[in-house]
Amino acid sequence: MKASMFTSLEARRHSAYKKSSQPTKALGSQRPRVRTFLNISSFQVLAMFRRGLFYTYMSIYLRIFLGLSVTETTFFATFPMILNVLFQTFVWGVVSDKFQLRRTLIIIGEISAAIITCLVWYVHTLPESAIAGGYVIIIGLSIVEIFWSMSNLGWSALLSDLYPKQKRAGIQGRLSSLGAIGRIIGVWIGGLVYDGFAQSYDGWGFDKGLLFFIASAVMAISTIPMFFVPEGGVQKDTKTTGQRHNDRLPLSKHFLIFLIAMLFINFGRNSTALTLSQYLTLDEGFGVSSSLLSYIANTGSVAVFILGFYVKGLSKRLKDEVLMFLGSFVAIFYLIGFVIAKDLALIFASNFLAGISQVLIFASSYSYASTLIPPEERGKQFALFNATFFLSWGIPGTLIAGPIVDQLVRSGASQVFAYKMSFIAAAALVLTGALVLLLAIRMKRNTKSNISSCPASTET
């Protein structure tokens, strides 16, 4: 009796997942046109521009100019990302699924974040203590992230609404390539503005507010093309939706294990994202300037740009699972590269591999997740998938990389050695995630095998 019920439940879940991989009927039921893609890609380019401009140098500003510890510098990503995930999961995901809003969330989120970002700069100049000013930035960016989480959630759900499963990896790859162009320009301009075009002091761009203002302006401008994109959303059949909620678990066991795998993989490859710039600018290490740092960072963006256009072809030849494994092992190699590098040549090469890893993991994991998420629950369940990525920008830096560096330095180790140990820990996390991913894939294959071998009589 229980075996029959379990098999029936798995069959319904498999059917729901299969349906979620088919093109969904977006409101207006029109296939996305070239103009829609151009508007979406314009938003992506501008979004990556302001991220590269602003976040590439914020860690250095907090550490060197404002005097926060390595662990404290990670707070500007940890606390905002926690709020981002909480609001995506418990607020905006629910709103998105209930009202089937995607584009609206993006527009409201970006405009609100733009206004608050300007206020963050002004308030952080008020305290007499530099460290207090740093904490004002951390708190301010946490508030900004509440509204950015609207945009993040709307973006993930909108792409699944507009494009069928077989096109999603290719679309994500193309968007990553175009976004890389924006990031390259943003990182380059940020490197120039950070020290006042080499005419002032390090940190001038944040201290005087110019980097805050440019980022805010770009956020507002990025909403313009989104007004010409469909709202998105899916048409619900209330009868079948109610039946699904009664007959199956909201989250499959396979999806949960997949989320755990992505948590380890993303935590590992992004745990040193905030501290890498600090490592490269150490006087006893490579001692790079902000301008040279921009070229190093852009090496990864060049890799994203190049590979992004080939992801569509790769996704046709290789399964999403294979691409995720490939991206994970490339991540391990580039993290080890930072450890063994004796000169900047290997640093540039490792950062190039970081860009390759980013494209492979992001495009394939998004495509893989979209096949596991029923269309009616894209808001809530994509919020959980996004959590594995967004939390990785802060929490592993705060709990792993930052404490490793600070503790080793306190115990008498050199700063260079301390940072290298954090890279090794990051590689170990990625390897753990790859092993968990293998478990998720084997579970999926076993589930499919059980369903295909199950006699039709088990349904009754």
LINJO-V357559 format. One record per residue. RES is the residue in three letters. SS is DSSP state (h for helix, s for strand, l for the rest). PSI is psi in whole degrees, 0 to 359 (none if undefined). OMEGA is omega in degrees with one decimal (* if undefined). Layout:
BEGIN
[[RES;SS;PSI;OMEGA] [RES;SS;PSI;OMEGA]]
END
This chain:
BEGIN
[[MET;l;311;-179.8] [LYS;h;319;179.8] [ALA;h;320;179.3] [SER;h;317;178.7] [MET;h;318;-179.7] [PHE;h;315;-179.0] [THR;h;319;178.1] [SER;h;319;179.1] [LEU;h;316;179.4] [GLU;h;323;179.6] [ALA;h;319;178.4] [ARG;h;318;179.8] [ARG;h;318;179.0] [HIS;h;319;178.6] [SER;h;320;179.4] [ALA;h;318;179.7] [TYR;h;322;179.4] [LYS;h;320;178.4] [LYS;h;325;-177.8] [SER;h;342;179.1] [SER;l;354;178.6] [GLN;l;159;178.4] [PRO;l;128;177.7] [THR;l;156;-178.0] [LYS;l;99;175.1] [ALA;s;152;178.2] [LEU;l;126;-173.3] [GLY;l;342;176.0] [SER;l;42;176.0] [GLN;l;142;178.5] [ARG;l;136;-178.6] [PRO;l;135;-178.6] [ARG;l;173;178.9] [VAL;h;321;-179.2] [ARG;h;322;177.9] [THR;h;316;179.4] [PHE;h;321;178.9] [LEU;h;320;178.2] [ASN;h;318;178.1] [ILE;h;317;-178.9] [SER;h;328;176.3] [SER;h;318;176.8] [PHE;h;317;-179.2] [GLN;h;317;179.8] [VAL;h;314;-178.7] [LEU;h;322;179.2] [ALA;h;316;179.5] [MET;h;331;176.3] [PHE;h;310;-176.0] [ARG;h;333;175.4] [ARG;h;314;178.1] [GLY;h;320;179.9] [LEU;h;318;-168.5] [PHE;h;309;-168.7] [TYR;h;342;178.8] [THR;h;329;-172.2] [TYR;h;354;-177.9] [MET;h;321;-179.3] [SER;h;319;179.0] [ILE;h;319;-179.8] [TYR;h;315;-179.8] [LEU;h;323;-175.4] [ARG;h;308;-172.0] [ILE;h;315;-175.2] [PHE;h;316;-176.6] [LEU;l;349;171.1] [GLY;l;22;177.1] [LEU;l;156;176.8] [SER;l;170;179.7] [VAL;h;314;179.3] [THR;h;319;179.7] [GLU;h;327;180.0] [THR;h;336;179.2] [THR;l;346;-178.2] [PHE;h;331;-175.8] [PHE;h;347;173.0] [ALA;h;324;-175.5] [THR;h;303;-176.8] [PHE;h;316;175.7] [PRO;h;320;-177.9] [MET;h;327;175.9] [ILE;h;314;177.8] [LEU;h;322;178.0] [ASN;h;311;-177.4] [VAL;h;317;-179.9] [LEU;h;316;-178.1] [PHE;h;326;174.6] [GLN;h;316;-173.2] [THR;h;314;-170.2] [PHE;h;349;-178.8] [VAL;h;291;-171.4] [TRP;h;327;176.4] [GLY;h;318;178.1] [VAL;h;315;179.5] [VAL;h;316;-178.5] [SER;h;316;-178.7] [ASP;h;324;-177.6] [LYS;h;315;-176.4] [PHE;h;357;-178.3] [GLN;l;49;178.1] [LEU;l;131;176.3] [ARG;l;296;-177.8] [ARG;h;319;-178.6] [THR;h;318;179.1] [LEU;h;321;179.8] [ILE;h;312;-176.3] [ILE;h;312;-179.4] [ILE;h;318;-178.5] [GLY;h;315;-177.8] [GLU;h;318;-179.4] [ILE;h;317;178.6] [SER;h;316;179.8] [ALA;h;324;-180.0] [ALA;h;317;-179.2] [ILE;h;314;-176.0] [ILE;h;327;179.9] [THR;h;320;176.9] [CYS;h;321;179.4] [LEU;h;325;179.2] [VAL;h;315;179.8] [TRP;h;312;-176.1] [TYR;h;313;-176.7] [VAL;h;327;-176.7] [HIS;h;346;177.2] [THR;l;351;-174.6] [LEU;l;317;-178.3] [PRO;l;146;177.0] [GLU;l;331;179.7] [SER;l;132;178.2] [ALA;h;320;-179.9] [ILE;h;320;176.7] [ALA;h;321;176.2] [GLY;h;323;177.3] [GLY;h;319;179.2] [TYR;h;332;173.5] [VAL;h;318;177.4] [ILE;h;316;-179.3] [ILE;h;313;179.7] [ILE;h;318;-179.2] [GLY;h;315;178.9] [LEU;h;334;175.4] [SER;h;319;177.2] [ILE;h;319;177.8] [VAL;h;320;-174.8] [GLU;h;335;175.9] [ILE;h;319;-178.1] [PHE;h;328;174.6] [TRP;h;331;179.6] [SER;h;332;173.3] [MET;h;313;-178.6] [SER;h;317;-178.9] [ASN;h;315;-178.9] [LEU;h;314;-179.7] [GLY;h;322;-179.4] [TRP;h;312;-178.2] [SER;h;314;-178.5] [ALA;h;323;-177.8] [LEU;h;316;-178.7] [LEU;h;322;177.5] [SER;h;329;177.1] [ASP;h;321;-171.6] [LEU;h;335;-173.3] [TYR;l;139;177.6] [PRO;l;164;-173.7] [LYS;h;316;-174.2] [GLN;h;348;-179.6] [LYS;h;350;-170.5] [ARG;h;318;179.7] [ALA;h;317;178.4] [GLY;h;319;178.6] [ILE;h;316;178.8] [GLN;h;322;178.4] [GLY;h;315;179.0] [ARG;h;319;178.1] [LEU;h;323;177.6] [SER;h;319;179.4] [SER;h;313;-179.8] [LEU;h;322;176.7] [GLY;h;328;178.7] [ALA;h;326;176.9] [ILE;h;314;178.3] [GLY;h;319;-179.4] [ARG;h;320;178.9] [ILE;h;313;179.8] [ILE;h;318;-179.1] [GLY;h;315;178.9] [VAL;h;319;-179.8] [TRP;h;313;178.9] [ILE;h;320;178.8] [GLY;h;321;178.0] [GLY;h;326;178.2] [LEU;h;317;-176.2] [VAL;h;329;-174.2] [TYR;h;317;-179.9] [ASP;l;26;176.4] [GLY;l;42;179.9] [PHE;l;39;179.0] [ALA;l;15;179.8] [GLN;l;356;-177.0] [SER;l;216;-175.1] [TYR;l;158;176.5] [ASP;l;128;-178.2] [GLY;l;354;-177.1] [TRP;h;319;-176.4] [GLY;h;323;176.5] [PHE;h;318;-176.2] [ASP;h;317;-179.1] [LYS;l;354;171.4] [GLY;l;354;-173.8] [LEU;h;320;178.7] [LEU;h;324;175.9] [PHE;h;315;-176.1] [PHE;h;318;179.6] [ILE;h;315;179.7] [ALA;h;318;-180.0] [SER;h;317;179.9] [ALA;h;319;-179.6] [VAL;h;322;176.9] [MET;h;314;-179.0] [ALA;h;317;-178.9] [ILE;h;326;-177.0] [SER;h;340;179.7] [THR;h;341;-176.4] [ILE;h;309;179.2] [PRO;h;336;-178.7] [MET;h;339;176.8] [PHE;l;343;-177.8] [PHE;l;17;177.8] [VAL;l;144;177.4] [PRO;l;152;179.5] [GLU;l;325;-176.4] [GLY;l;197;-176.4] [GLY;l;164;179.2] [VAL;s;153;176.3] [GLN;l;128;-176.6] [LYS;l;142;167.8] [ASP;l;104;-172.6] [THR;h;329;-179.3] [LYS;h;310;-178.5] [THR;h;327;178.4] [THR;h;316;178.3] [GLY;h;321;179.0] [GLN;h;320;179.3] [ARG;h;317;-178.5] [HIS;h;332;179.8] [ASN;h;330;-170.0] [ASP;h;346;-175.6] [ARG;l;159;176.1] [LEU;l;145;178.8] [PRO;l;323;-179.5] [LEU;l;130;177.1] [SER;l;157;177.6] [LYS;h;323;178.0] [HIS;h;316;-179.2] [PHE;h;322;179.6] [LEU;h;317;178.7] [ILE;h;322;176.0] [PHE;h;318;178.2] [LEU;h;320;178.4] [ILE;h;318;178.5] [ALA;h;314;-179.2] [MET;h;331;177.4] [LEU;h;312;179.4] [PHE;h;315;-177.6] [ILE;h;311;-178.9] [ASN;h;322;177.3] [PHE;h;320;-179.5] [GLY;h;308;-173.4] [ARG;h;339;-179.8] [ASN;h;358;-175.9] [SER;l;333;-179.0] [THR;l;9;-177.6] [ALA;l;325;-177.8] [LEU;l;334;-174.6] [THR;l;348;-178.8] [LEU;h;318;-180.0] [SER;h;324;176.5] [GLN;h;317;179.8] [TYR;h;316;-176.7] [LEU;h;335;-178.5] [THR;l;2;178.9] [LEU;l;134;178.7] [ASP;l;324;-180.0] [GLU;l;357;177.9] [GLY;l;239;-177.4] [PHE;l;334;174.7] [GLY;l;43;-177.2] [VAL;l;153;175.8] [SER;l;171;179.4] [SER;h;326;179.2] [SER;h;315;178.7] [LEU;h;324;177.5] [LEU;h;324;179.2] [SER;h;323;178.6] [TYR;h;322;177.8] [ILE;h;313;-179.9] [ALA;h;322;-177.6] [ASN;h;344;174.3] [THR;h;318;176.4] [GLY;h;321;179.1] [SER;h;324;176.6] [VAL;h;319;177.6] [ALA;h;318;177.6] [VAL;h;316;-179.8] [PHE;h;314;-176.6] [ILE;h;308;-174.2] [LEU;h;330;-177.0] [GLY;h;325;-179.4] [PHE;l;345;-179.0] [TYR;l;354;-177.5] [VAL;h;322;-179.8] [LYS;h;314;178.1] [GLY;h;320;178.8] [LEU;h;321;-177.9] [SER;h;337;177.0] [LYS;h;329;-178.6] [ARG;h;325;-176.3] [LEU;l;146;177.9] [LYS;l;160;178.1] [ASP;h;322;-178.8] [GLU;h;317;-179.0] [VAL;h;318;-179.6] [LEU;h;323;178.0] [MET;h;318;176.9] [PHE;h;316;-179.6] [LEU;h;314;178.8] [GLY;h;324;-179.8] [SER;h;317;-178.7] [PHE;h;330;172.7] [VAL;h;322;177.5] [ALA;h;319;178.3] [ILE;h;316;-178.9] [PHE;h;318;-177.3] [TYR;h;328;176.8] [LEU;h;319;175.6] [ILE;h;327;177.7] [GLY;h;321;177.6] [PHE;h;331;-178.6] [VAL;h;315;-173.1] [ILE;h;356;-176.5] [ALA;l;130;175.5] [LYS;l;342;178.6] [ASP;l;174;-174.8] [LEU;h;342;-179.8] [ALA;h;315;179.5] [LEU;h;330;175.3] [ILE;h;314;177.0] [PHE;h;315;-179.5] [ALA;h;318;179.9] [SER;h;321;178.5] [ASN;h;328;175.2] [PHE;h;316;176.7] [LEU;h;327;178.0] [ALA;h;320;177.6] [GLY;h;319;177.0] [ILE;h;314;179.4] [SER;h;318;-178.6] [GLN;h;313;-178.4] [VAL;h;313;-177.8] [LEU;h;314;-177.3] [ILE;h;316;-175.4] [PHE;h;310;-176.6] [ALA;h;314;-176.2] [SER;h;322;-179.9] [SER;h;323;177.2] [TYR;h;314;179.4] [SER;h;317;179.9] [TYR;h;315;-179.6] [ALA;h;323;-176.9] [SER;h;336;177.5] [THR;h;344;-178.2] [LEU;h;348;-173.6] [ILE;l;121;175.6] [PRO;l;143;-176.5] [PRO;h;321;-176.1] [GLU;h;346;-175.8] [GLU;h;23;-177.4] [ARG;h;327;179.2] [GLY;h;303;-175.2] [LYS;h;316;-173.6] [GLN;h;330;172.4] [PHE;h;333;175.0] [ALA;h;321;177.7] [LEU;h;318;177.7] [PHE;h;315;178.4] [ASN;h;330;-178.6] [ALA;h;324;-179.0] [THR;h;335;179.4] [PHE;h;310;-174.6] [PHE;h;320;178.8] [LEU;h;335;-177.1] [SER;h;344;-179.6] [TRP;h;347;-177.1] [GLY;l;307;-171.8] [ILE;h;310;179.8] [PRO;h;331;175.5] [GLY;h;321;-179.3] [THR;h;320;-174.2] [LEU;h;340;-175.1] [ILE;h;290;-173.4] [ALA;h;310;-178.6] [GLY;h;307;179.0] [PRO;h;324;178.3] [ILE;h;312;-179.0] [VAL;h;310;-176.9] [ASP;h;317;-176.8] [GLN;h;318;179.3] [LEU;h;321;178.2] [VAL;h;319;178.7] [ARG;h;328;-178.0] [SER;l;359;175.2] [GLY;l;359;179.2] [ALA;l;158;177.7] [SER;l;155;-179.9] [GLN;h;323;179.9] [VAL;h;312;179.1] [PHE;h;318;-177.4] [ALA;h;315;178.7] [TYR;h;322;-179.6] [LYS;h;323;178.3] [MET;h;327;178.0] [SER;h;327;177.1] [PHE;h;321;177.7] [ILE;h;317;177.3] [ALA;h;321;179.4] [ALA;h;318;178.7] [ALA;h;323;178.8] [ALA;h;323;177.9] [LEU;h;317;179.7] [VAL;h;317;178.9] [LEU;h;319;177.4] [THR;h;317;178.9] [GLY;h;321;179.0] [ALA;h;322;178.5] [LEU;h;320;177.1] [VAL;h;322;177.8] [LEU;h;321;177.1] [LEU;h;321;177.5] [LEU;h;317;-180.0] [ALA;h;319;-178.7] [ILE;h;317;178.1] [ARG;h;323;178.3] [MET;h;320;178.9] [LYS;h;316;-179.7] [ARG;h;320;178.4] [ASN;h;322;178.9] [THR;h;315;178.9] [LYS;h;320;179.7] [SER;h;319;-179.9] [ASN;h;320;-178.4] [ILE;h;317;-177.6] [SER;h;331;-178.9] [SER;h;356;-176.5] [CYS;l;129;178.0] [PRO;l;151;-177.0] [ALA;h;335;-175.7] [SER;h;344;-178.3] [THR;h;346;179.9] [GLU;h;339;-174.3] [THR;l;none;*]]
END
